[in-house]
Amino acid sequence: MSTRQVPTACPLDCPDACTLTASVEDGRLTRLDGDSRNGLTAGIVCGKVRRFDRHLYGAERIASPAIRTGAKGAGEFRDVSWDEALQHVSARMLEVRDRSGGEAILPFSYGGSNGALTEGTLDTRWFRRLGASHLERTICAAATSRAQDGLYGMMPGVDVRDYVHASLIVLWGFNPSASGIHLVPVLKAARAAGAQIVVVDPRRISQAKSADQHLAVRPGTDVVLALAVARWLFEHGHADEAFLADHATGVDAFRARAQRWTLERAAEVCELSVAEIETFARRFAEASPAVIRCGWGLERNRNGGSAVASVLALPAIAGKFGPRGGGFTMSQSRTFRWNLGPVVAEPEPEVRSINMNRLGPALLEQTPPIEALFVYNANPLATVPDQAAVRRGLAREDLFTVVFDQVHTDTAKWADVLLPATTFLEHHDLTRGYGATVLNRIRPVVSAVGLARPNYAVFAELLERTGLARETDVTDPDAIAVAIASSVALGPEDGAALVEHSTLDRPPSAALFRDRFAETDDGKIHLCPAALDAECQATAGVPLYSYQPDPGSEDYPLALLSPATAKLTNSTFGQLRSAPAKVQIHPRDAETRDIRSGDAVVVFNTLGTVECDAEVTEDLTPGVLCLDKGLWERHTRNGNTSNALCPTTLTDLGRGATFNDARVQVERIVTPKPR
């Protein structure tokens, strides 16, 4: 037996974009380890990816194309050839288009765990040429992207490896133990060098237990906390007026909007003490360098865009830019900017847009109706709000559904046609980090399992079979990767490094507002950009930086969070989880409801119910429940997951998901005693 060590990289939905070394023995993956081509990875890899062989070779892998034989949702299929499957799909898509127009076709995908070859190129080309409805892919990072771009343009933030220079690090809505584990050793090194750590999170995450301060903010009130800190900075002479005069616009408008939030009023809304907020404001004012790692947790509510904008404004108000390691980090994908347009080779048609967070209502109520649904790179039944509506929509007998995936997901059971997809170890891709400043070229490491095929190969054939291919189309994966990479502003050395090492790592070297500046139209920070103000008004009916009150009620007073975990990447790897779901509840809330750890409970609101076991823990704020993100039907007693309780309302910016606006009640399930 011979073992080869093959370089590759992880494209899964995580900020770190790890580079990896795959051990391949007789053509079969035997081990995945981190390597140091990405300086942040430093040889460390998360448990999810280390066990990837269980996903790659598991019993639930879709090994062959298949066509439904049983009732919808029964998961009964017969294996067919690729020729039969693609001919069936092509014929049905053309039939729908010719009868009802292309807008009756809806693609549903989310590319968080894919690169440019497997999301956004040939697939986009096919759906545009079909004239399909446009999907607003806003389930994550929509509000954060709008806020960051509105205030700073395409300027990347502080490289997380530069946190070792900071004297204060604020983790705001970001849990590195679950999403971005390579920040953990950086935090330890910074702490050893004397840095203070502040965590802003409703949960007592691992870092909060050892932090200098933990602000257990009420979900949905981050905007209030940030504005109260901003007001305190202005009032106590800690605003850097000279920096703001040179580098910012909208300062007076921002100051006026922060003015309404006294420490006392903010403390009441955020369910914190005045002393806690003032201590945090003073820490931030006095520390230099100080950096905020802004995560995605605070965007998932009605005030999400304003929350992120207010947090990202704080380094500007307090003058934290300039020293290396000072400022903020949000998305770093701006480091490598590519243009997919030439590869797509089809302009976006004027068609209706459907927001992915409202898939259920769209399938049930859209007029004219959606007649064909093509799901790929996604598991909407496990991830989209209002799960009951999604399930009812998938159950429509007149809906033709294709699911193109690696494993038999909850959504796959509702397919009319199943198509087996390759994993990142079996195909080509080009990916970039959104936490690490890395560009990765991925090539196949092992042969495809069963009859699995890459996205780009399948969509290229669908273009041919539907008569929508053109002679000038680029379909070869190497040619696509070269075309996309050439659109990135790479120097000769960078390009050579990408070719030689399959990875380009740009280590930290620049300080914000010393070496790199805002990339807005005038080069300044826009604290109150007109475009964001108008968007908030149009979406929520309120200006930017407004606080929309808590949606809880007397009947449903508890805020339900569905945070990421160290075991799942969204719903990916859900088939590998055997542990049943547990809803976490604070002892005070448990006591008033006579709930103990291990009790069977029902969590409910007007949208649905979730039956699972309870876990009583002090790692939560009173009034808050937690049920893991990405669970599958098998993990709860009644087959529903947290998204069964999540509303389809949208964030004030970006039209994103508001998972954390779920307000619920919980009760112990009392089993009648036998007579």
C-alpha positions as CSV (number, residue, x, y, z in Angstrom):
1,M,0.0,0.0,0.0
2,S,1.2,3.5,-0.9
3,T,0.2,6.7,0.9
4,R,0.4,10.1,-0.8
5,Q,0.2,13.5,1.0
6,V,-1.9,15.8,-1.2
7,P,-2.4,19.5,-0.5
8,T,-5.9,20.8,-0.5
9,A,-8.1,23.4,1.3
10,C,-11.4,23.6,3.1
11,P,-14.2,25.6,1.4
12,L,-16.8,25.0,4.2
13,D,-18.7,27.9,5.7
14,C,-16.1,29.1,8.2
15,P,-14.0,32.3,8.3
16,D,-10.6,30.5,8.4
17,A,-10.3,28.9,4.9
18,C,-7.9,26.2,6.2
19,T,-5.2,24.7,4.1
20,L,-5.1,21.0,4.5
21,T,-3.0,17.9,3.8
22,A,-4.9,14.8,2.7
23,S,-3.5,11.4,3.2
24,V,-4.6,9.2,0.4
25,E,-4.0,5.4,0.4
26,D,-4.7,3.4,-2.7
27,G,-7.0,6.2,-3.9
28,R,-8.9,6.4,-0.7
29,L,-8.8,9.3,1.9
30,T,-7.4,8.1,5.2
31,R,-6.7,11.3,7.0
32,L,-7.1,15.1,6.8
33,D,-4.7,17.4,8.7
34,G,-4.2,21.1,8.8
35,D,-1.0,22.6,7.3
36,S,0.8,25.9,7.4
37,R,0.4,27.2,3.9
38,N,-2.3,29.4,5.4
39,G,-0.4,31.1,8.2
40,L,-3.5,31.3,10.3
41,T,-4.3,27.6,10.1
42,A,-0.8,26.7,11.5
43,G,-1.4,23.0,11.3
44,I,-4.7,23.0,13.3
45,V,-7.9,21.7,11.8
46,C,-11.4,21.5,13.4
47,G,-13.1,18.3,14.4
48,K,-15.7,18.6,11.7
49,V,-13.2,18.4,8.8
50,R,-10.8,16.0,10.6
51,R,-13.7,13.5,10.4
52,F,-14.6,14.3,6.8
53,D,-14.1,10.7,5.7
54,R,-17.3,9.8,7.5
55,H,-19.2,12.2,5.3
56,L,-17.2,11.2,2.1
57,Y,-17.8,7.5,2.5
58,G,-20.8,7.4,4.7
59,A,-23.9,5.3,4.2
60,E,-26.1,8.3,3.4
61,R,-24.0,9.5,0.5
62,I,-26.0,9.8,-2.7
63,A,-24.2,7.5,-5.0
64,S,-26.4,7.5,-8.1
65,P,-29.0,9.7,-9.9
66,A,-32.5,8.6,-8.9
67,I,-36.1,9.3,-9.7
68,R,-38.9,9.3,-7.1
69,T,-41.2,6.2,-7.1
70,G,-43.1,6.7,-3.9
71,A,-45.2,9.4,-2.3
72,K,-43.6,12.9,-1.9
73,G,-41.6,13.0,1.2
74,A,-41.4,9.2,1.6
75,G,-37.8,9.1,0.3
76,E,-38.5,6.3,-2.1
77,F,-36.4,6.4,-5.4
78,R,-35.1,4.1,-8.1
79,D,-31.6,4.5,-9.4
80,V,-31.2,5.7,-13.0
81,S,-28.4,6.7,-15.3
82,W,-27.1,10.2,-15.6
83,D,-28.5,10.3,-19.1
84,E,-32.0,9.4,-18.0
85,A,-31.9,11.8,-15.0
86,L,-30.6,14.8,-17.0
87,Q,-32.9,14.2,-19.9
88,H,-35.9,14.1,-17.5
89,V,-34.7,17.3,-15.7
90,S,-34.1,19.1,-19.0
91,A,-37.4,18.2,-20.5
92,R,-39.3,19.2,-17.4
93,M,-37.5,22.6,-17.1
94,L,-38.2,23.4,-20.7
95,E,-41.8,22.3,-20.4
96,V,-42.3,24.6,-17.4
97,R,-40.5,27.5,-19.2
98,D,-42.5,27.1,-22.4
99,R,-45.8,26.8,-20.6
100,S,-45.5,29.4,-17.8
101,G,-42.3,31.3,-18.5
102,G,-38.9,31.0,-17.0
103,E,-39.9,32.8,-13.8
104,A,-41.9,29.7,-12.8
105,I,-38.5,28.0,-12.2
106,L,-36.7,28.9,-8.9
107,P,-33.1,27.9,-8.2
108,F,-32.4,27.5,-4.5
109,S,-28.8,27.5,-3.3
110,Y,-26.5,29.1,-0.8
111,G,-22.8,29.1,-1.5
112,G,-21.4,29.5,2.0
113,S,-19.6,26.1,1.7
114,N,-18.6,26.4,-2.0
115,G,-16.1,28.3,-4.1
116,A,-16.5,30.1,-7.4
117,L,-16.6,27.0,-9.6
118,T,-19.3,25.3,-7.7
119,E,-21.5,28.3,-6.9
120,G,-22.2,31.3,-9.1
121,T,-20.7,30.5,-12.5
122,L,-22.1,27.8,-14.8
123,D,-25.2,27.4,-12.5
124,T,-25.9,31.1,-12.8
125,R,-25.4,31.0,-16.5
126,W,-28.0,28.2,-16.9
127,F,-30.7,29.8,-14.7
128,R,-30.2,33.2,-16.3
129,R,-30.6,31.8,-19.8
130,L,-33.7,29.9,-18.7
131,G,-35.1,33.2,-17.4
132,A,-35.6,31.7,-14.0
133,S,-36.7,33.8,-11.0
134,H,-33.8,35.5,-9.2
135,L,-33.1,34.1,-5.7
136,E,-32.0,36.7,-3.1
137,R,-29.3,34.7,-1.2
138,T,-29.5,36.6,2.0
139,I,-29.9,34.0,4.7
140,C,-26.5,35.0,6.2
141,A,-24.1,38.0,6.0
142,A,-26.6,40.2,4.1
143,A,-27.0,42.8,6.8
144,T,-23.3,42.7,7.8
145,S,-22.2,43.2,4.2
146,R,-24.5,46.1,3.7
147,A,-23.4,47.8,6.9
148,Q,-19.6,47.3,6.3
149,D,-19.8,48.4,2.6
150,G,-22.0,51.4,3.5
151,L,-19.6,52.7,6.1
152,Y,-16.2,51.7,4.8
153,G,-16.7,50.5,1.2
154,M,-14.7,47.4,0.2
155,M,-12.0,48.1,2.8
156,P,-10.9,44.8,4.6
157,G,-10.5,44.9,8.3
158,V,-7.7,44.0,10.7
159,D,-6.1,40.7,10.0
160,V,-6.8,38.5,13.0
161,R,-3.1,37.6,13.3
162,D,-2.5,41.2,14.2
163,Y,-4.6,40.9,17.3
164,V,-1.4,40.0,19.2
165,H,-0.6,43.7,19.0
166,A,-3.9,44.8,20.6
167,S,-4.4,45.7,24.2
168,L,-8.1,45.2,24.1
169,I,-10.0,42.6,22.0
170,V,-13.8,42.7,21.8
171,L,-15.6,39.6,20.6
172,W,-19.0,41.0,19.6
173,G,-21.5,38.3,18.5
174,F,-18.6,36.0,17.5
175,N,-17.9,32.6,19.0
176,P,-14.5,31.3,17.8
177,S,-14.8,28.0,19.5
178,A,-17.7,27.2,17.1
179,S,-16.8,29.3,14.0
180,G,-13.2,30.2,13.5
181,I,-11.1,28.1,15.9
182,H,-7.8,29.5,14.7
183,L,-8.6,32.8,16.5
184,V,-8.4,30.9,19.9
185,P,-4.6,30.5,19.9
186,V,-4.3,34.2,18.8
187,L,-6.4,35.2,21.7
188,K,-4.3,33.2,24.1
189,A,-1.1,34.8,22.8
190,A,-2.6,38.3,23.0
191,R,-3.8,37.6,26.5
192,A,-0.3,36.4,27.5
193,A,1.0,39.7,26.2
194,G,-1.4,41.6,28.4
195,A,-4.5,42.1,26.3
196,Q,-7.9,42.4,27.8
197,I,-10.8,40.4,26.4
198,V,-14.4,41.6,26.3
199,V,-17.2,39.3,25.1
200,V,-20.6,40.7,24.0
201,D,-23.0,37.7,23.7
202,P,-26.3,36.6,25.4
203,R,-24.5,33.3,26.1
204,R,-21.5,32.6,28.3
205,I,-19.4,31.1,25.5
206,S,-16.1,29.6,26.3
207,Q,-14.2,32.9,25.9
208,A,-16.6,34.7,28.1
209,K,-15.8,32.4,31.0
210,S,-12.2,33.7,31.1
211,A,-12.8,37.2,29.7
212,D,-12.2,40.4,31.6
213,Q,-15.8,41.4,31.0
214,H,-18.8,39.6,29.6
215,L,-21.8,41.7,28.5
216,A,-24.8,39.3,28.3
217,V,-26.8,41.6,26.1
218,R,-30.5,40.9,25.4
219,P,-30.9,39.5,21.8
220,G,-31.7,42.3,19.3
221,T,-30.4,45.1,21.5
222,D,-26.8,45.3,20.3
223,V,-27.6,48.6,18.4
224,V,-28.7,50.2,21.7
225,L,-25.5,49.1,23.5
226,A,-23.2,50.4,20.8
227,L,-25.0,53.7,20.5
228,A,-24.9,54.2,24.3
229,V,-21.2,53.6,24.2
230,A,-20.9,56.1,21.4
231,R,-22.8,58.7,23.3
232,W,-20.6,58.2,26.3
233,L,-17.5,58.6,24.2
234,F,-18.8,61.9,22.8
235,E,-19.9,63.2,26.2
236,H,-16.7,62.3,28.1
237,G,-14.2,63.6,25.6
238,H,-13.1,60.3,24.2
239,A,-14.3,60.9,20.7
240,D,-11.4,61.5,18.3
241,E,-12.7,64.7,16.8
242,A,-9.6,65.3,14.7
243,F,-9.7,61.8,13.2
244,L,-13.4,62.2,12.5
245,A,-12.9,65.6,10.8
246,D,-10.2,64.2,8.5
247,H,-11.7,60.8,7.7
248,A,-15.5,60.7,8.3
249,T,-18.8,62.2,7.1
250,G,-22.2,62.2,8.9
251,V,-20.6,62.7,12.3
252,D,-23.2,65.1,13.5
253,A,-26.1,62.9,12.3
254,F,-24.6,59.9,14.0
255,R,-24.1,61.8,17.2
256,A,-27.7,63.0,17.2
257,R,-29.0,59.4,16.7
258,A,-26.7,58.1,19.6
259,Q,-27.8,61.0,21.8
260,R,-31.2,59.4,22.7
261,W,-29.4,56.4,24.4
262,T,-28.3,57.3,27.9
263,L,-26.6,54.6,29.9
264,E,-29.7,54.3,32.0
265,R,-32.1,53.8,29.1
266,A,-29.7,51.4,27.4
267,A,-29.3,49.4,30.5
268,E,-33.0,48.9,30.8
269,V,-33.4,47.8,27.2
270,C,-30.3,45.6,27.0
271,E,-31.0,44.1,30.4
272,L,-27.5,45.1,31.7
273,S,-26.4,47.4,34.5
274,V,-25.3,51.0,34.0
275,A,-22.0,50.1,35.6
276,E,-21.4,47.3,33.1
277,I,-21.9,49.5,30.1
278,E,-19.9,52.3,31.5
279,T,-17.0,50.0,32.4
280,F,-17.0,48.7,28.8
281,A,-17.1,52.2,27.4
282,R,-14.2,53.2,29.6
283,R,-12.1,50.1,28.7
284,F,-12.6,50.7,25.0
285,A,-11.8,54.5,25.3
286,E,-8.6,53.9,27.2
287,A,-7.1,50.9,25.3
288,S,-4.8,51.3,22.4
289,P,-4.7,49.4,20.1
290,A,-8.2,48.2,20.5
291,V,-10.0,45.9,18.0
292,I,-13.6,44.6,17.6
293,R,-14.1,41.2,16.1
294,C,-17.7,41.7,14.8
295,G,-19.5,38.4,14.2
296,W,-22.8,37.5,12.5
297,G,-24.8,36.7,15.6
298,L,-25.9,40.3,16.1
299,E,-27.3,40.7,12.5
300,R,-29.9,37.9,12.9
301,N,-32.7,40.1,14.1
302,R,-35.0,43.0,13.0
303,N,-32.3,45.5,14.0
304,G,-29.4,43.6,12.5
305,G,-28.1,46.1,10.0
306,S,-28.2,49.0,12.3
307,A,-26.6,46.9,15.0
308,V,-23.6,46.0,12.9
309,A,-23.2,49.6,11.6
310,S,-23.3,51.0,15.1
311,V,-20.6,48.5,16.2
312,L,-18.4,49.2,13.2
313,A,-18.7,52.9,13.9
314,L,-17.2,52.7,17.4
315,P,-13.5,52.4,16.3
316,A,-13.9,55.5,14.2
317,I,-15.6,57.5,17.0
318,A,-12.9,56.5,19.5
319,G,-10.0,56.9,17.1
320,K,-8.9,53.3,17.3
321,F,-7.5,53.2,13.7
322,G,-3.8,53.8,13.0
323,P,-1.8,51.5,15.3
324,R,-1.3,48.0,13.9
325,G,-4.0,45.7,15.4
326,G,-6.5,48.6,15.9
327,G,-9.9,48.9,14.3
328,F,-12.4,46.1,13.5
329,T,-12.6,42.8,11.6
330,M,-15.8,41.8,9.8
331,S,-15.5,40.1,6.4
332,Q,-12.1,39.7,4.8
333,S,-13.3,38.4,1.5
334,R,-12.7,41.9,0.2
335,T,-8.9,41.1,0.2
336,F,-9.4,39.1,-3.0
337,R,-12.0,40.6,-5.3
338,W,-13.0,38.6,-8.3
339,N,-15.3,39.2,-11.2
340,L,-17.5,36.2,-12.2
341,G,-19.2,38.1,-15.0
342,P,-17.0,37.0,-17.9
343,V,-17.3,33.4,-16.9
344,V,-21.1,33.5,-16.4
345,A,-21.3,35.2,-19.8
346,E,-25.0,36.1,-19.4
347,P,-26.3,39.4,-18.1
348,E,-28.9,39.2,-15.3
349,P,-32.4,39.3,-16.8
350,E,-35.2,41.4,-15.6
351,V,-37.1,38.8,-13.6
352,R,-38.9,38.7,-10.3
353,S,-36.8,38.3,-7.1
354,I,-37.7,35.8,-4.3
355,N,-36.1,36.1,-0.9
356,M,-34.7,32.7,0.2
357,N,-35.8,33.4,3.8
358,R,-39.4,33.3,2.5
359,L,-39.2,30.1,0.6
360,G,-42.2,28.6,2.3
361,P,-44.6,31.4,1.6
362,A,-43.2,31.7,-1.9
363,L,-43.9,28.0,-2.7
364,L,-47.4,28.3,-1.2
365,E,-48.5,31.8,-2.2
366,Q,-46.4,33.2,-5.1
367,T,-48.3,34.4,-8.1
368,P,-47.8,33.2,-10.8
369,P,-46.8,30.0,-8.9
370,I,-43.4,28.4,-8.7
371,E,-43.7,25.2,-10.7
372,A,-40.1,23.9,-10.6
373,L,-37.6,24.1,-7.8
374,F,-33.9,23.2,-8.2
375,V,-32.1,22.8,-4.9
376,Y,-28.3,22.6,-4.7
377,N,-25.7,23.5,-2.2
378,A,-28.5,23.9,0.4
379,N,-30.8,22.0,2.7
380,P,-33.7,24.5,3.0
381,L,-35.9,22.2,5.1
382,A,-33.3,22.3,7.9
383,T,-32.2,25.9,7.5
384,V,-35.0,28.2,6.2
385,P,-37.4,30.1,8.5
386,D,-41.0,28.8,9.0
387,Q,-40.2,25.2,8.5
388,A,-43.8,24.1,8.4
389,A,-44.5,26.3,5.4
390,V,-41.4,25.0,3.6
391,R,-42.5,21.4,4.2
392,R,-46.1,22.2,2.9
393,G,-44.6,23.8,-0.1
394,L,-42.3,20.8,-0.9
395,A,-45.3,18.5,-0.5
396,R,-47.2,20.2,-3.5
397,E,-47.9,17.5,-6.1
398,D,-47.7,20.0,-8.9
399,L,-44.2,21.2,-7.9
400,F,-41.3,19.5,-9.7
401,T,-38.3,19.4,-7.4
402,V,-34.7,18.5,-8.2
403,V,-32.2,18.1,-5.3
404,F,-28.5,18.0,-6.2
405,D,-26.6,17.1,-3.1
406,Q,-23.9,15.0,-1.6
407,V,-26.0,13.1,1.0
408,H,-29.6,12.3,1.7
409,T,-30.7,15.5,3.5
410,D,-34.1,16.2,4.9
411,T,-34.9,18.2,1.8
412,A,-33.8,15.3,-0.5
413,K,-36.7,13.2,0.7
414,W,-39.0,15.5,-1.1
415,A,-37.2,15.4,-4.5
416,D,-38.7,14.2,-7.7
417,V,-35.1,13.8,-9.0
418,L,-32.0,13.3,-7.0
419,L,-28.6,14.1,-8.4
420,P,-25.3,13.1,-6.6
421,A,-22.8,15.9,-6.1
422,T,-19.1,15.7,-5.4
423,T,-17.4,17.1,-2.3
424,F,-14.5,19.5,-2.3
425,L,-12.1,16.5,-2.2
426,E,-13.5,15.2,-5.5
427,H,-13.6,18.4,-7.7
428,H,-11.9,21.6,-8.7
429,D,-12.7,24.9,-7.0
430,L,-11.4,28.4,-6.2
431,T,-12.2,29.8,-2.7
432,R,-11.3,32.8,-0.6
433,G,-11.4,33.3,3.2
434,Y,-13.7,35.7,4.8
435,G,-11.8,35.7,8.1
436,A,-8.4,34.8,6.8
437,T,-6.8,36.7,4.0
438,V,-6.3,33.6,1.8
439,L,-7.1,32.5,-1.8
440,N,-7.1,28.8,-2.3
441,R,-7.0,26.7,-5.5
442,I,-8.6,23.3,-4.9
443,R,-8.1,20.2,-7.1
444,P,-9.5,16.7,-6.8
445,V,-7.7,14.6,-4.2
446,V,-9.7,11.3,-4.6
447,S,-11.9,9.9,-7.3
448,A,-15.6,10.7,-7.0
449,V,-17.7,8.3,-4.9
450,G,-20.2,6.3,-6.9
451,L,-21.5,8.4,-9.8
452,A,-21.2,11.8,-8.1
453,R,-20.4,14.7,-10.5
454,P,-19.2,18.3,-9.8
455,N,-21.7,21.1,-10.1
456,Y,-19.8,22.7,-13.0
457,A,-20.0,19.5,-15.0
458,V,-23.7,18.9,-14.4
459,F,-24.7,22.5,-15.2
460,A,-22.5,22.5,-18.4
461,E,-24.5,19.4,-19.6
462,L,-27.8,20.9,-18.6
463,L,-26.9,23.9,-20.8
464,E,-26.2,21.6,-23.7
465,R,-29.4,19.5,-23.2
466,T,-31.6,22.5,-23.0
467,G,-30.1,24.1,-26.1
468,L,-28.7,27.1,-24.1
469,A,-25.0,26.4,-24.6
470,R,-22.9,28.6,-26.9
471,E,-19.6,27.9,-28.7
472,T,-17.8,30.6,-26.7
473,D,-18.8,29.3,-23.3
474,V,-16.0,28.4,-20.9
475,T,-16.8,25.0,-19.2
476,D,-13.4,23.5,-18.4
477,P,-12.7,23.8,-14.6
478,D,-9.1,24.8,-15.1
479,A,-10.0,27.4,-17.6
480,I,-12.7,28.8,-15.3
481,A,-10.3,28.9,-12.4
482,V,-7.7,30.7,-14.5
483,A,-10.3,33.2,-15.8
484,I,-11.5,34.0,-12.3
485,A,-8.1,34.2,-10.8
486,S,-7.0,36.6,-13.5
487,S,-9.8,39.0,-12.5
488,V,-8.2,39.3,-9.1
489,A,-5.6,42.0,-8.7
490,L,-2.6,39.7,-8.3
491,G,1.0,40.7,-8.9
492,P,3.4,38.3,-10.6
493,E,4.7,37.0,-7.3
494,D,1.2,36.4,-6.0
495,G,0.1,34.6,-9.1
496,A,3.2,32.4,-9.0
497,A,2.6,31.6,-5.4
498,L,-1.0,30.5,-6.1
499,V,0.2,28.3,-8.9
500,E,3.1,26.7,-7.0
501,H,1.4,26.3,-3.6
502,S,-2.3,26.3,-4.6
503,T,-2.7,28.9,-1.9
504,L,-2.0,32.6,-1.7
505,D,-1.8,33.9,1.9
506,R,-1.4,37.6,2.4
507,P,0.0,38.0,5.9
508,P,-0.8,41.2,7.9
509,S,1.3,44.2,7.0
510,A,-1.1,47.1,6.8
511,A,-2.6,49.3,9.5
512,L,-6.0,50.7,8.9
513,F,-6.0,54.5,8.2
514,R,-2.3,54.5,8.1
515,D,-1.6,52.2,5.1
516,R,-5.1,51.4,4.0
517,F,-8.2,53.7,4.0
518,A,-11.9,53.6,3.4
519,E,-12.9,52.5,-0.1
520,T,-15.9,54.7,-0.4
521,D,-16.4,57.1,-3.3
522,D,-14.7,59.9,-1.4
523,G,-12.3,57.8,0.7
524,K,-14.0,58.7,3.9
525,I,-16.0,56.7,6.5
526,H,-19.7,57.3,6.0
527,L,-21.3,57.2,9.4
528,C,-24.8,58.0,8.2
529,P,-24.8,57.0,4.5
530,A,-27.9,58.1,2.6
531,A,-28.3,54.7,0.8
532,L,-28.5,52.8,4.1
533,D,-30.9,55.3,5.6
534,A,-33.2,54.9,2.6
535,E,-32.9,51.1,2.7
536,C,-33.9,51.0,6.4
537,Q,-36.8,53.3,5.7
538,A,-38.0,51.1,2.8
539,T,-37.6,47.8,4.6
540,A,-38.4,48.6,8.2
541,G,-40.0,52.1,8.1
542,V,-37.4,53.6,10.4
543,P,-34.1,55.4,9.9
544,L,-30.6,53.7,10.2
545,Y,-29.6,53.2,13.9
546,S,-33.2,52.8,15.0
547,Y,-34.2,50.3,17.7
548,Q,-37.3,48.3,16.9
549,P,-38.7,47.0,20.1
550,D,-38.6,43.4,21.2
551,P,-41.2,41.2,19.4
552,G,-41.9,39.1,22.5
553,S,-45.3,39.0,24.2
554,E,-46.9,37.8,27.4
555,D,-47.7,34.5,25.7
556,Y,-44.2,34.1,24.1
557,P,-41.7,36.0,26.2
558,L,-38.5,33.9,25.7
559,A,-36.0,34.7,23.0
560,L,-34.9,31.6,21.1
561,L,-31.3,31.6,19.7
562,S,-30.0,29.0,17.2
563,P,-26.3,29.4,17.4
564,A,-23.6,27.6,15.4
565,T,-21.8,24.6,17.1
566,A,-18.5,22.9,16.8
567,K,-20.1,19.8,15.4
568,L,-22.1,21.2,12.4
569,T,-21.4,23.6,9.6
570,N,-24.9,25.0,9.3
571,S,-26.8,21.7,8.5
572,T,-23.8,20.1,6.8
573,F,-22.7,16.9,8.6
574,G,-26.2,16.6,10.3
575,Q,-26.4,13.0,9.1
576,L,-23.4,12.3,11.3
577,R,-24.8,13.6,14.5
578,S,-26.4,11.0,16.7
579,A,-27.0,13.0,19.9
580,P,-30.6,14.2,20.3
581,A,-31.3,17.9,20.4
582,K,-31.4,19.7,23.8
583,V,-32.9,23.1,24.4
584,Q,-30.8,25.1,26.9
585,I,-32.7,27.1,29.5
586,H,-31.5,29.3,32.4
587,P,-32.2,27.9,35.9
588,R,-34.6,30.8,36.7
589,D,-36.7,30.2,33.7
590,A,-36.6,26.4,34.3
591,E,-37.7,26.8,37.9
592,T,-40.8,28.8,37.1
593,R,-41.8,26.1,34.6
594,D,-40.9,23.1,36.8
595,I,-38.3,22.0,34.2
596,R,-35.2,19.9,35.1
597,S,-32.3,18.8,32.9
598,G,-33.4,15.7,31.0
599,D,-37.1,16.5,31.0
600,A,-39.0,16.2,27.8
601,V,-40.2,19.7,26.8
602,V,-42.1,21.4,24.0
603,V,-40.9,24.8,22.7
604,F,-43.7,26.5,20.8
605,N,-45.1,29.7,19.3
606,T,-47.8,30.4,16.6
607,L,-45.6,29.0,13.9
608,G,-44.9,25.5,15.3
609,T,-43.6,23.3,18.0
610,V,-40.3,21.5,18.8
611,E,-40.2,18.6,21.2
612,C,-36.9,17.7,22.7
613,D,-35.1,17.4,26.0
614,A,-34.1,20.3,28.3
615,E,-30.7,21.2,29.5
616,V,-30.7,23.6,32.5
617,T,-27.5,25.8,32.4
618,E,-26.3,29.1,33.8
619,D,-24.4,29.7,30.5
620,L,-27.5,31.7,29.3
621,T,-29.1,34.9,30.1
622,P,-32.5,34.6,31.8
623,G,-35.2,34.9,29.2
624,V,-33.1,33.3,26.5
625,L,-33.3,29.7,25.2
626,C,-30.8,28.0,22.8
627,L,-31.4,25.2,20.3
628,D,-28.5,24.4,18.0
629,K,-28.5,25.6,14.4
630,G,-28.4,23.0,11.6
631,L,-30.3,20.2,13.3
632,W,-32.1,17.7,11.2
633,E,-35.6,16.1,11.7
634,R,-34.0,13.0,13.3
635,H,-32.6,15.1,16.2
636,T,-35.9,16.1,17.8
637,R,-38.9,14.1,19.1
638,N,-41.4,15.5,16.6
639,G,-39.1,16.1,13.6
640,N,-39.2,19.9,13.8
641,T,-36.1,22.0,14.5
642,S,-35.5,25.6,15.6
643,N,-36.3,27.1,12.2
644,A,-39.9,25.8,12.7
645,L,-40.2,28.7,15.2
646,C,-38.4,31.4,13.3
647,P,-40.3,34.2,11.6
648,T,-39.9,35.2,7.9
649,T,-39.5,38.8,8.8
650,L,-36.4,40.5,7.4
651,T,-33.5,42.5,8.7
652,D,-33.5,46.3,8.3
653,L,-30.6,46.1,5.9
654,G,-29.9,43.4,3.3
655,R,-33.3,41.6,3.7
656,G,-31.6,39.0,5.8
657,A,-33.0,36.3,8.1
658,T,-34.2,37.2,11.6
659,F,-33.7,33.8,13.3
660,N,-33.0,35.5,16.7
661,D,-36.4,37.2,16.6
662,A,-38.1,33.9,17.4
663,R,-40.1,34.4,20.6
664,V,-41.4,31.3,22.2
665,Q,-42.8,29.6,25.3
666,V,-41.6,26.3,26.8
667,E,-43.4,23.7,28.8
668,R,-42.6,20.3,30.3
669,I,-44.2,17.4,28.6
670,V,-46.1,15.5,31.3
671,T,-46.5,11.9,30.4
672,P,-49.7,10.4,31.9
673,K,-49.1,7.7,34.4
674,P,-50.4,4.2,33.3
675,R,-53.6,3.1,35.0
